[in-house]
Amino acid sequence: AVVSTQSTGANMRGVKSHGMLLCASDKDHTKVEVLRVPEGSKPGERITGESFTEAPDAQLNPKKKIFEKVQTDLTTDGSLQVTYRGELLRTSVGPLTAPSLASAVIR
């Protein structure tokens, strides 16, 4: 599973949440699947792409809604692999995947 951490946390339905589970969803949002990391990936490992050369921000400003902007370009391809603007997202071991949803949105 892929979890994005939130160091400051966010209140969700009265509970403080410090993470977000990323899932693939069909266009109707009737089928949802937890993203998979390749076997051998380590907890806390950074997810990256070939063109990601800059160091990540230490902390994102939640008021800028950065994830919401990035999320619109996260999808799965025909091979069920997770992409950002067409570029494969991966750990050091291999690409992230969805169990069965091709051309899915990631939320």
C-alpha positions in Angstrom: 0.0 0.0 0.0 1.1 3.6 -0.6 0.5 6.1 2.2 1.3 9.8 1.9 2.1 11.2 5.3 0.9 14.5 6.7 3.1 15.6 9.5 0.7 18.3 10.8 -2.3 16.1 10.4 -5.8 16.9 9.3 -9.1 16.5 11.0 -11.3 14.1 9.2 -14.8 13.4 10.6 -13.5 14.4 14.1 -10.4 12.2 14.0 -6.9 13.5 13.5 -5.4 11.9 10.4 -1.6 11.8 9.7 -1.7 9.9 6.4 -3.6 9.3 3.2 -3.9 5.9 1.6 -3.6 6.2 -2.2 -6.0 4.2 -4.3 -7.0 3.7 -8.0 -10.6 4.3 -8.9 -12.6 3.8 -12.0 -14.3 6.8 -13.7 -17.6 6.2 -11.8 -15.8 5.7 -8.5 -17.7 2.4 -8.1 -14.6 0.3 -7.9 -11.6 1.3 -5.7 -8.3 -0.5 -5.3 -5.4 0.1 -2.9 -2.2 0.8 -4.9 0.6 -1.8 -4.7 4.3 -1.4 -4.2 6.6 -4.0 -5.6 7.8 -6.8 -3.4 11.0 -5.8 -1.7 10.1 -2.1 -1.3 11.0 -0.8 2.2 8.5 1.2 4.4 9.1 4.9 4.1 10.9 4.5 0.8 10.6 7.5 -1.5 8.4 7.2 -4.7 10.0 8.8 -7.7 10.1 9.1 -11.5 12.9 9.4 -14.0 12.6 13.2 -14.4 12.3 14.0 -10.6 15.7 15.5 -10.0 15.0 18.1 -7.4 14.9 17.4 -3.7 11.3 17.3 -2.4 10.0 20.0 -0.2 10.5 19.2 3.5 6.8 20.1 4.2 4.0 21.1 1.9 1.8 24.1 2.8 -1.7 22.6 3.1 -3.3 25.9 2.1 -1.7 25.7 -1.4 -3.5 22.4 -2.0 -0.5 21.0 -3.9 -1.6 17.3 -3.7 -5.0 18.3 -5.2 -3.2 19.9 -8.1 -0.8 17.0 -8.7 -3.5 14.3 -8.2 -5.3 15.3 -11.4 -2.3 14.0 -13.4 -2.0 10.7 -11.5 -3.4 7.7 -13.4 -2.8 4.1 -14.2 -1.7 3.0 -17.7 -2.8 0.0 -19.8 -0.3 -2.1 -17.9 -1.8 -1.1 -14.6 1.3 0.9 -13.7 0.9 4.2 -11.9 2.0 7.3 -13.8 2.3 11.0 -13.3 1.9 12.9 -16.6 2.7 9.7 -18.4 5.9 9.0 -16.4 6.1 5.8 -14.3 6.2 6.2 -10.6 8.4 3.7 -8.8 10.3 2.7 -5.7 13.9 1.5 -6.0 12.6 -2.0 -6.7 10.1 -1.3 -9.4 6.8 0.5 -10.5 3.7 1.1 -8.4 0.7 -0.8 -9.7 -3.1 -1.2 -9.3 -4.4 -4.7 -9.0 -6.8 -4.5 -12.0 -7.8 -0.9 -12.9 -6.3 0.4 -16.2 -6.8 4.1 -17.1 -7.9 4.7 -13.5 -7.6 8.0 -11.5 -5.5 8.0 -8.4 -7.0 9.5 -5.2 
